[in-house]
Amino acid sequence: MSDNSRETVGGEDALASVIRLAGRRPVASDEARARVYASVHATWEQVIASKRRPRPSPWWLAAAAALAAVAVAIGVLRGPADAPATFVASLRAVHGEVWISEGDGMSWRLAGADESIRSGDALRTEAGGRAVVTLAGDVSLRIDDGTQLVLRAADRIAIDRGTIYVDSGAAPRRNSAVHIVTPVGEVWDVGTQFEVRADVESLRIRVREGAVQFEGGHRTLQSGAGEELTIPARGEVVRARISPSDAAWDWVSELAALQSGDYPASTLLRWVGRETGRALRYESPATEAHAHTILVHGTDGLSPVEMLDVVAATTDLSYDIEDSTIVLHAPPSTAPATP
C-alpha cells in the first residue's frame, strides 16, 4: 500500500472522519489555524507511519485525532492550558439569550445576571441577546447580539465575531489599557469609549471618546474621537467620521444603567450627556449651581433618555437639544439677586 493512500472508516475517508468528528469550531486567527493544522497533520503522519506495524482500530485513531484538534483549537483561543483560572469580571445584566462556557469550551449554559466570570470563560449572545460585563476598575463591556468572545484576563478579551463596546472611563488609562484581540489584529485604548465589530474578514473600530490604537497584519494605526476605521484582513483601510451622538450608538445607550441610589440632578445630567454622546451646557452658572442642589430619587433601571425626561418632570429644570448639545434651563427665581 502506498504511503499516500488513506484509511477508510466504515466507508468514510479517515481524514474526512477526523474533520467530521472534530465538529464545528470557532474561527480563529491565521496563527491559530496554523497551529491546529500542524497538530492534525502530525497526528495524520503518525497514522501513516503506523501502517507498517500493528495498530489500534482506525475508528479510534480518527476519534483521537479529532479530539486532539479540538483541544488545540480551544487552547489557542483561551491561552496557555496551565494558566490558573482567576476572577476577571462580573456579568451585570443579561437581556435575551446569553450563554456562558466555563473554561472547557465544550459545554454551554444560559447565563444569568450577577454571575462571576473567570479567565478563560466564554460568552455568546444569540439574536436579540445582549449583556453588560463589568471588568476591573469599573470598565464597562457591553456586548451586542450575535457575538462570541473569551475573557482571557481582566484586561484582555478575544472576540471571534460580533460587536462589543468598551467604556474605560474619561480619565486616561495608559498603564491599564483594555486589549481586544480579533482575527484581524489587536485594539487597545487610552481612556475612552469605543466599539469593535469583528469577523474573520474585517474589523470595524468606532471611537466615541478618547483614542485607540491598532496593530495587525504589519499595520499600526491610531484613531481618535469621532472616527470610524474599517480594516479588512487584506486591502486598504477606510476612514470615516461618526458623531458621538449618532443613532448607531443607540444600542449602547439602551444597555447603560446607573447603580441604585439618590443622585444630584447635575450628576445624572452629566451621565446622560456621556451616555448619549452629547455635550452638556447650562444656560448660566446659576442654573448649574441650582442643579447641584436638587436630589433626584427613583432612578433605578432608567435609560439615559428616560433619565433626562425624569429629571425634567420631577424638578424645575428643563432642557432643549441643540445639535449635539443638551442645554439646561432653570426658572428665573434660581438666578442670583441683582444688587
LUMNU-544172 format. One record per residue (C-alpha): residue number from 1; x negated, y negated, z. Coordinates in Angstrom, 1 decimal. Layout:
N
<atom i="NUM" px="X" py="Y" pz="Z"/>
...
//
This chain:
339
<atom i="1" px="0.0" py="0.0" pz="0.0"/>
<atom i="2" px="-1.3" py="-3.5" pz="-0.9"/>
<atom i="3" px="-2.1" py="-6.0" pz="1.9"/>
<atom i="4" px="0.2" py="-8.4" pz="0.0"/>
<atom i="5" px="3.2" py="-6.1" pz="0.4"/>
<atom i="6" px="5.9" py="-6.8" pz="3.1"/>
<atom i="7" px="7.5" py="-4.5" pz="5.5"/>
<atom i="8" px="11.3" py="-4.3" pz="5.3"/>
<atom i="9" px="13.6" py="-4.1" pz="8.3"/>
<atom i="10" px="16.9" py="-2.4" pz="7.6"/>
<atom i="11" px="16.7" py="-3.6" pz="4.0"/>
<atom i="12" px="15.7" py="-7.1" pz="5.0"/>
<atom i="13" px="12.3" py="-8.6" pz="4.2"/>
<atom i="14" px="10.4" py="-8.7" pz="7.5"/>
<atom i="15" px="9.2" py="-12.2" pz="7.1"/>
<atom i="16" px="12.8" py="-13.3" pz="6.4"/>
<atom i="17" px="13.8" py="-11.4" pz="9.5"/>
<atom i="18" px="11.2" py="-13.4" pz="11.5"/>
<atom i="19" px="12.8" py="-16.6" pz="10.3"/>
<atom i="20" px="16.3" py="-15.4" pz="10.9"/>
<atom i="21" px="15.6" py="-14.2" pz="14.4"/>
<atom i="22" px="13.8" py="-17.5" pz="15.3"/>
<atom i="23" px="17.1" py="-19.3" pz="14.7"/>
<atom i="24" px="17.7" py="-23.0" pz="14.1"/>
<atom i="25" px="15.3" py="-25.2" pz="16.0"/>
<atom i="26" px="15.0" py="-29.0" pz="16.4"/>
<atom i="27" px="13.0" py="-30.7" pz="13.6"/>
<atom i="28" px="9.5" py="-31.6" pz="15.0"/>
<atom i="29" px="6.7" py="-33.7" pz="13.7"/>
<atom i="30" px="4.2" py="-32.7" pz="10.9"/>
<atom i="31" px="1.7" py="-31.7" pz="13.6"/>
<atom i="32" px="4.4" py="-29.7" pz="15.5"/>
<atom i="33" px="5.4" py="-27.9" pz="12.3"/>
<atom i="34" px="1.8" py="-27.1" pz="11.5"/>
<atom i="35" px="1.3" py="-25.6" pz="15.0"/>
<atom i="36" px="4.4" py="-23.5" pz="14.6"/>
<atom i="37" px="3.4" py="-22.3" pz="11.2"/>
<atom i="38" px="-0.1" py="-21.4" pz="12.4"/>
<atom i="39" px="1.4" py="-19.3" pz="15.2"/>
<atom i="40" px="3.7" py="-17.4" pz="13.0"/>
<atom i="41" px="1.0" py="-16.9" pz="10.3"/>
<atom i="42" px="-1.4" py="-15.5" pz="12.9"/>
<atom i="43" px="1.3" py="-13.1" pz="14.1"/>
<atom i="44" px="2.0" py="-12.0" pz="10.5"/>
<atom i="45" px="-1.7" py="-11.4" pz="9.9"/>
<atom i="46" px="-1.6" py="-9.1" pz="12.9"/>
<atom i="47" px="1.3" py="-7.2" pz="11.3"/>
<atom i="48" px="-0.7" py="-6.8" pz="8.1"/>
<atom i="49" px="-3.8" py="-5.6" pz="9.9"/>
<atom i="50" px="-1.8" py="-3.1" pz="11.9"/>
<atom i="51" px="-0.6" py="-1.3" pz="8.7"/>
<atom i="52" px="-3.7" py="0.9" pz="8.8"/>
<atom i="53" px="-3.2" py="2.1" pz="12.4"/>
<atom i="54" px="-0.1" py="3.4" pz="14.4"/>
<atom i="55" px="2.1" py="0.6" pz="15.3"/>
<atom i="56" px="5.4" py="0.0" pz="17.0"/>
<atom i="57" px="8.7" py="-0.3" pz="15.2"/>
<atom i="58" px="8.8" py="-3.1" pz="12.6"/>
<atom i="59" px="12.0" py="-4.4" pz="14.1"/>
<atom i="60" px="10.2" py="-5.2" pz="17.4"/>
<atom i="61" px="7.3" py="-6.8" pz="15.6"/>
<atom i="62" px="9.7" py="-9.1" pz="13.8"/>
<atom i="63" px="11.5" py="-9.9" pz="17.1"/>
<atom i="64" px="8.2" py="-10.6" pz="18.9"/>
<atom i="65" px="7.0" py="-12.9" pz="16.2"/>
<atom i="66" px="10.3" py="-14.8" pz="16.2"/>
<atom i="67" px="10.1" py="-15.2" pz="20.0"/>
<atom i="68" px="6.5" py="-16.5" pz="19.7"/>
<atom i="69" px="7.6" py="-19.0" pz="17.1"/>
<atom i="70" px="10.4" py="-20.3" pz="19.2"/>
<atom i="71" px="8.1" py="-20.6" pz="22.3"/>
<atom i="72" px="5.6" py="-22.6" pz="20.3"/>
<atom i="73" px="8.2" py="-24.9" pz="18.9"/>
<atom i="74" px="9.6" py="-25.6" pz="22.4"/>
<atom i="75" px="6.1" py="-26.1" pz="23.8"/>
<atom i="76" px="5.3" py="-28.7" pz="21.1"/>
<atom i="77" px="8.5" py="-30.7" pz="21.8"/>
<atom i="78" px="8.2" py="-30.5" pz="25.5"/>
<atom i="79" px="4.5" py="-30.8" pz="26.1"/>
<atom i="80" px="2.0" py="-28.6" pz="28.0"/>
<atom i="81" px="3.6" py="-25.4" pz="29.3"/>
<atom i="82" px="1.7" py="-25.6" pz="32.6"/>
<atom i="83" px="2.7" py="-29.2" pz="33.4"/>
<atom i="84" px="4.9" py="-29.1" pz="36.6"/>
<atom i="85" px="8.4" py="-30.5" pz="36.1"/>
<atom i="86" px="8.9" py="-33.7" pz="38.1"/>
<atom i="87" px="11.8" py="-36.1" pz="38.7"/>
<atom i="88" px="11.8" py="-38.7" pz="35.9"/>
<atom i="89" px="15.3" py="-40.2" pz="35.6"/>
<atom i="90" px="18.9" py="-40.3" pz="36.7"/>
<atom i="91" px="21.9" py="-39.7" pz="34.4"/>
<atom i="92" px="24.0" py="-42.6" pz="35.5"/>
<atom i="93" px="27.0" py="-42.5" pz="33.1"/>
<atom i="94" px="28.5" py="-40.0" pz="30.7"/>
<atom i="95" px="31.0" py="-40.8" pz="28.0"/>
<atom i="96" px="32.4" py="-37.9" pz="26.0"/>
<atom i="97" px="30.5" py="-34.8" pz="25.3"/>
<atom i="98" px="26.9" py="-34.8" pz="26.6"/>
<atom i="99" px="24.8" py="-31.7" pz="27.0"/>
<atom i="100" px="21.6" py="-31.1" pz="29.0"/>
<atom i="101" px="19.0" py="-28.3" pz="28.8"/>
<atom i="102" px="16.9" py="-27.9" pz="31.9"/>
<atom i="103" px="13.4" py="-27.2" pz="30.8"/>
<atom i="104" px="13.7" py="-23.9" pz="29.0"/>
<atom i="105" px="15.2" py="-25.3" pz="25.8"/>
<atom i="106" px="17.2" py="-22.1" pz="25.3"/>
<atom i="107" px="20.4" py="-22.8" pz="27.3"/>
<atom i="108" px="22.6" py="-25.9" pz="27.3"/>
<atom i="109" px="25.4" py="-27.0" pz="29.7"/>
<atom i="110" px="27.7" py="-30.0" pz="29.9"/>
<atom i="111" px="26.1" py="-32.8" pz="31.8"/>
<atom i="112" px="27.8" py="-35.0" pz="34.5"/>
<atom i="113" px="27.1" py="-38.4" pz="35.9"/>
<atom i="114" px="24.6" py="-38.9" pz="38.7"/>
<atom i="115" px="22.5" py="-35.9" pz="37.8"/>
<atom i="116" px="18.8" py="-35.9" pz="38.3"/>
<atom i="117" px="16.6" py="-35.3" pz="35.2"/>
<atom i="118" px="13.2" py="-33.7" pz="35.4"/>
<atom i="119" px="10.3" py="-33.8" pz="33.0"/>
<atom i="120" px="10.9" py="-31.5" pz="30.0"/>
<atom i="121" px="14.7" py="-31.7" pz="30.3"/>
<atom i="122" px="16.6" py="-32.4" pz="27.0"/>
<atom i="123" px="19.8" py="-34.3" pz="26.4"/>
<atom i="124" px="22.1" py="-34.0" pz="23.4"/>
<atom i="125" px="25.2" py="-36.2" pz="22.6"/>
<atom i="126" px="27.9" py="-34.9" pz="20.3"/>
<atom i="127" px="30.1" py="-37.0" pz="18.1"/>
<atom i="128" px="31.7" py="-39.6" pz="20.3"/>
<atom i="129" px="29.4" py="-38.8" pz="23.2"/>
<atom i="130" px="27.2" py="-41.4" pz="24.9"/>
<atom i="131" px="25.1" py="-41.6" pz="28.0"/>
<atom i="132" px="23.3" py="-44.0" pz="30.2"/>
<atom i="133" px="20.0" py="-43.0" pz="31.9"/>
<atom i="134" px="18.0" py="-44.9" pz="34.5"/>
<atom i="135" px="14.2" py="-44.5" pz="34.3"/>
<atom i="136" px="11.6" py="-45.5" pz="36.8"/>
<atom i="137" px="11.5" py="-49.3" pz="37.5"/>
<atom i="138" px="15.3" py="-49.6" pz="36.7"/>
<atom i="139" px="14.6" py="-49.3" pz="33.0"/>
<atom i="140" px="17.9" py="-48.6" pz="31.2"/>
<atom i="141" px="18.0" py="-46.0" pz="28.5"/>
<atom i="142" px="21.3" py="-45.9" pz="26.5"/>
<atom i="143" px="22.0" py="-43.0" pz="24.2"/>
<atom i="144" px="24.4" py="-43.2" pz="21.2"/>
<atom i="145" px="26.3" py="-40.3" pz="19.8"/>
<atom i="146" px="24.6" py="-37.7" pz="17.6"/>
<atom i="147" px="21.3" py="-37.9" pz="19.5"/>
<atom i="148" px="18.9" py="-35.3" pz="20.8"/>
<atom i="149" px="15.9" py="-36.1" pz="22.9"/>
<atom i="150" px="13.5" py="-34.8" pz="25.5"/>
<atom i="151" px="12.3" py="-36.8" pz="28.6"/>
<atom i="152" px="8.7" py="-35.8" pz="28.8"/>
<atom i="153" px="8.0" py="-38.3" pz="31.6"/>
<atom i="154" px="9.5" py="-41.4" pz="33.2"/>
<atom i="155" px="7.8" py="-43.5" pz="30.5"/>
<atom i="156" px="7.7" py="-41.1" pz="27.6"/>
<atom i="157" px="10.7" py="-39.9" pz="25.5"/>
<atom i="158" px="10.6" py="-37.7" pz="22.4"/>
<atom i="159" px="13.6" py="-38.3" pz="20.2"/>
<atom i="160" px="14.3" py="-35.7" pz="17.5"/>
<atom i="161" px="17.2" py="-37.5" pz="15.9"/>
<atom i="162" px="19.8" py="-40.2" pz="16.7"/>
<atom i="163" px="19.8" py="-43.7" pz="18.3"/>
<atom i="164" px="18.7" py="-45.0" pz="21.7"/>
<atom i="165" px="18.4" py="-48.4" pz="23.3"/>
<atom i="166" px="15.8" py="-49.4" pz="25.9"/>
<atom i="167" px="16.2" py="-52.3" pz="28.3"/>
<atom i="168" px="13.0" py="-52.6" pz="30.3"/>
<atom i="169" px="13.8" py="-56.0" pz="31.7"/>
<atom i="170" px="13.0" py="-59.5" pz="30.8"/>
<atom i="171" px="9.6" py="-59.6" pz="32.6"/>
<atom i="172" px="6.5" py="-58.3" pz="30.6"/>
<atom i="173" px="5.5" py="-54.7" pz="31.4"/>
<atom i="174" px="2.1" py="-54.5" pz="29.8"/>
<atom i="175" px="0.9" py="-51.7" pz="32.1"/>
<atom i="176" px="4.1" py="-49.7" pz="32.2"/>
<atom i="177" px="5.5" py="-49.6" pz="28.7"/>
<atom i="178" px="8.1" py="-47.0" pz="27.7"/>
<atom i="179" px="6.8" py="-44.9" pz="24.8"/>
<atom i="180" px="9.3" py="-43.4" pz="22.3"/>
<atom i="181" px="7.9" py="-40.6" pz="20.2"/>
<atom i="182" px="9.7" py="-40.0" pz="16.9"/>
<atom i="183" px="9.0" py="-37.7" pz="13.8"/>
<atom i="184" px="7.6" py="-40.8" pz="12.0"/>
<atom i="185" px="5.5" py="-42.4" pz="14.8"/>
<atom i="186" px="5.4" py="-43.8" pz="18.3"/>
<atom i="187" px="7.0" py="-47.0" pz="19.5"/>
<atom i="188" px="6.4" py="-48.8" pz="22.8"/>
<atom i="189" px="7.5" py="-52.1" pz="24.4"/>
<atom i="190" px="6.2" py="-55.1" pz="26.2"/>
<atom i="191" px="9.1" py="-56.1" pz="28.4"/>
<atom i="192" px="12.1" py="-56.0" pz="26.0"/>
<atom i="193" px="15.4" py="-54.8" pz="24.7"/>
<atom i="194" px="15.1" py="-52.7" pz="21.6"/>
<atom i="195" px="16.9" py="-50.0" pz="19.7"/>
<atom i="196" px="15.3" py="-47.0" pz="17.9"/>
<atom i="197" px="17.1" py="-44.9" pz="15.3"/>
<atom i="198" px="15.1" py="-41.8" pz="14.2"/>
<atom i="199" px="15.2" py="-38.8" pz="12.0"/>
<atom i="200" px="12.5" py="-36.8" pz="10.0"/>
<atom i="201" px="12.8" py="-39.2" pz="7.0"/>
<atom i="202" px="12.7" py="-42.6" pz="8.6"/>
<atom i="203" px="12.6" py="-44.8" pz="11.7"/>
<atom i="204" px="14.5" py="-48.0" pz="12.3"/>
<atom i="205" px="13.5" py="-50.4" pz="15.0"/>
<atom i="206" px="15.6" py="-53.3" pz="16.1"/>
<atom i="207" px="14.2" py="-55.8" pz="18.7"/>
<atom i="208" px="16.8" py="-57.8" pz="20.6"/>
<atom i="209" px="14.4" py="-59.5" pz="23.1"/>
<atom i="210" px="10.6" py="-59.4" pz="23.7"/>
<atom i="211" px="8.3" py="-57.3" pz="21.4"/>
<atom i="212" px="7.5" py="-53.8" pz="20.4"/>
<atom i="213" px="4.6" py="-52.0" pz="18.7"/>
<atom i="214" px="4.5" py="-49.0" pz="16.4"/>
<atom i="215" px="1.8" py="-46.6" pz="15.4"/>
<atom i="216" px="2.2" py="-43.7" pz="13.0"/>
<atom i="217" px="1.1" py="-42.4" pz="9.6"/>
<atom i="218" px="-2.1" py="-44.6" pz="9.6"/>
<atom i="219" px="0.2" py="-47.7" pz="10.2"/>
<atom i="220" px="0.1" py="-50.1" pz="13.1"/>
<atom i="221" px="3.0" py="-52.6" pz="13.2"/>
<atom i="222" px="4.4" py="-55.2" pz="15.6"/>
<atom i="223" px="7.9" py="-56.6" pz="15.8"/>
<atom i="224" px="9.5" py="-59.4" pz="17.8"/>
<atom i="225" px="12.9" py="-60.6" pz="18.8"/>
<atom i="226" px="15.5" py="-60.8" pz="16.1"/>
<atom i="227" px="13.6" py="-58.5" pz="13.8"/>
<atom i="228" px="14.5" py="-55.1" pz="12.2"/>
<atom i="229" px="11.9" py="-52.7" pz="10.8"/>
<atom i="230" px="12.8" py="-49.7" pz="8.6"/>
<atom i="231" px="9.8" py="-47.4" pz="8.4"/>
<atom i="232" px="10.1" py="-44.5" pz="6.0"/>
<atom i="233" px="7.9" py="-41.4" pz="6.5"/>
<atom i="234" px="6.5" py="-42.3" pz="3.1"/>
<atom i="235" px="6.9" py="-45.6" pz="1.4"/>
<atom i="236" px="7.0" py="-49.3" pz="2.1"/>
<atom i="237" px="8.1" py="-50.8" pz="5.4"/>
<atom i="238" px="11.2" py="-53.1" pz="5.1"/>
<atom i="239" px="11.5" py="-56.1" pz="7.4"/>
<atom i="240" px="14.9" py="-57.8" pz="8.0"/>
<atom i="241" px="16.4" py="-60.2" pz="10.5"/>
<atom i="242" px="19.1" py="-59.3" pz="13.1"/>
<atom i="243" px="20.8" py="-61.7" pz="15.5"/>
<atom i="244" px="20.7" py="-60.7" pz="19.2"/>
<atom i="245" px="24.5" py="-61.2" pz="19.2"/>
<atom i="246" px="25.1" py="-59.2" pz="16.0"/>
<atom i="247" px="28.0" py="-56.8" pz="16.1"/>
<atom i="248" px="25.5" py="-54.0" pz="15.6"/>
<atom i="249" px="24.7" py="-54.2" pz="19.3"/>
<atom i="250" px="28.3" py="-53.7" pz="20.4"/>
<atom i="251" px="27.8" py="-50.0" pz="21.3"/>
<atom i="252" px="25.0" py="-51.1" pz="23.7"/>
<atom i="253" px="27.2" py="-53.6" pz="25.4"/>
<atom i="254" px="30.0" py="-51.1" pz="25.8"/>
<atom i="255" px="27.7" py="-49.0" pz="28.0"/>
<atom i="256" px="26.5" py="-51.8" pz="30.2"/>
<atom i="257" px="27.6" py="-51.8" pz="33.8"/>
<atom i="258" px="26.7" py="-53.5" pz="37.0"/>
<atom i="259" px="26.3" py="-51.8" pz="40.4"/>
<atom i="260" px="29.4" py="-52.4" pz="42.5"/>
<atom i="261" px="29.4" py="-55.4" pz="44.8"/>
<atom i="262" px="30.2" py="-59.1" pz="45.1"/>
<atom i="263" px="28.2" py="-61.5" pz="42.9"/>
<atom i="264" px="27.9" py="-65.2" pz="42.5"/>
<atom i="265" px="29.5" py="-66.3" pz="39.2"/>
<atom i="266" px="26.1" py="-67.6" pz="38.0"/>
<atom i="267" px="24.6" py="-64.1" pz="38.3"/>
<atom i="268" px="27.5" py="-62.5" pz="36.4"/>
<atom i="269" px="27.3" py="-65.0" pz="33.7"/>
<atom i="270" px="23.6" py="-64.5" pz="33.3"/>
<atom i="271" px="24.1" py="-60.8" pz="33.0"/>
<atom i="272" px="26.9" py="-61.3" pz="30.4"/>
<atom i="273" px="24.6" py="-63.5" pz="28.3"/>
<atom i="274" px="21.8" py="-61.0" pz="28.3"/>
<atom i="275" px="24.0" py="-58.0" pz="27.5"/>
<atom i="276" px="25.7" py="-59.8" pz="24.7"/>
<atom i="277" px="22.6" py="-61.4" pz="23.3"/>
<atom i="278" px="23.9" py="-64.9" pz="23.8"/>
<atom i="279" px="22.2" py="-67.9" pz="25.4"/>
<atom i="280" px="23.9" py="-69.4" pz="28.5"/>
<atom i="281" px="24.4" py="-73.2" pz="28.7"/>
<atom i="282" px="26.2" py="-75.2" pz="31.4"/>
<atom i="283" px="27.7" py="-78.5" pz="30.4"/>
<atom i="284" px="26.0" py="-80.2" pz="33.3"/>
<atom i="285" px="23.7" py="-79.5" pz="36.2"/>
<atom i="286" px="26.7" py="-80.0" pz="38.5"/>
<atom i="287" px="28.5" py="-77.2" pz="36.7"/>
<atom i="288" px="25.6" py="-74.9" pz="37.1"/>
<atom i="289" px="25.3" py="-75.7" pz="40.8"/>
<atom i="290" px="29.0" py="-75.1" pz="41.2"/>
<atom i="291" px="28.7" py="-71.6" pz="39.6"/>
<atom i="292" px="26.1" py="-70.6" pz="42.2"/>
<atom i="293" px="28.7" py="-71.3" pz="45.0"/>
<atom i="294" px="31.5" py="-69.1" pz="43.6"/>
<atom i="295" px="31.6" py="-65.5" pz="44.7"/>
<atom i="296" px="33.4" py="-63.0" pz="42.4"/>
<atom i="297" px="34.9" py="-59.7" pz="43.7"/>
<atom i="298" px="36.1" py="-56.6" pz="41.9"/>
<atom i="299" px="33.5" py="-56.3" pz="39.1"/>
<atom i="300" px="33.2" py="-52.5" pz="39.0"/>
<atom i="301" px="33.3" py="-50.9" pz="35.6"/>
<atom i="302" px="33.8" py="-54.1" pz="33.6"/>
<atom i="303" px="32.1" py="-54.6" pz="30.3"/>
<atom i="304" px="30.3" py="-57.9" pz="29.6"/>
<atom i="305" px="33.1" py="-59.2" pz="27.5"/>
<atom i="306" px="35.7" py="-58.2" pz="30.2"/>
<atom i="307" px="33.4" py="-59.8" pz="32.9"/>
<atom i="308" px="33.4" py="-63.1" pz="31.1"/>
<atom i="309" px="37.2" py="-63.1" pz="30.9"/>
<atom i="310" px="37.5" py="-62.1" pz="34.6"/>
<atom i="311" px="35.2" py="-65.0" pz="35.7"/>
<atom i="312" px="37.3" py="-67.4" pz="33.7"/>
<atom i="313" px="40.6" py="-66.0" pz="35.0"/>
<atom i="314" px="39.6" py="-65.9" pz="38.7"/>
<atom i="315" px="37.5" py="-69.1" pz="39.1"/>
<atom i="316" px="37.8" py="-72.7" pz="37.9"/>
<atom i="317" px="35.1" py="-72.1" pz="35.3"/>
<atom i="318" px="36.0" py="-72.0" pz="31.6"/>
<atom i="319" px="33.9" py="-71.2" pz="28.6"/>
<atom i="320" px="33.5" py="-71.7" pz="24.8"/>
<atom i="321" px="31.4" py="-69.6" pz="22.5"/>
<atom i="322" px="29.4" py="-71.7" pz="20.0"/>
<atom i="323" px="27.5" py="-69.6" pz="17.5"/>
<atom i="324" px="25.2" py="-67.5" pz="19.8"/>
<atom i="325" px="25.7" py="-69.6" pz="23.0"/>
<atom i="326" px="28.2" py="-69.4" pz="25.8"/>
<atom i="327" px="29.0" py="-72.9" pz="27.1"/>
<atom i="328" px="30.3" py="-73.2" pz="30.6"/>
<atom i="329" px="32.7" py="-75.9" pz="31.8"/>
<atom i="330" px="34.0" py="-76.9" pz="35.3"/>
<atom i="331" px="36.7" py="-79.3" pz="36.5"/>
<atom i="332" px="35.7" py="-82.9" pz="36.9"/>
<atom i="333" px="36.1" py="-82.6" pz="40.7"/>
<atom i="334" px="32.9" py="-80.5" pz="40.8"/>
<atom i="335" px="30.8" py="-83.3" pz="39.4"/>
<atom i="336" px="28.8" py="-85.4" pz="41.8"/>
<atom i="337" px="30.4" py="-88.6" pz="43.0"/>
<atom i="338" px="29.4" py="-91.8" pz="41.3"/>
<atom i="339" px="27.7" py="-94.3" pz="43.6"/>
//
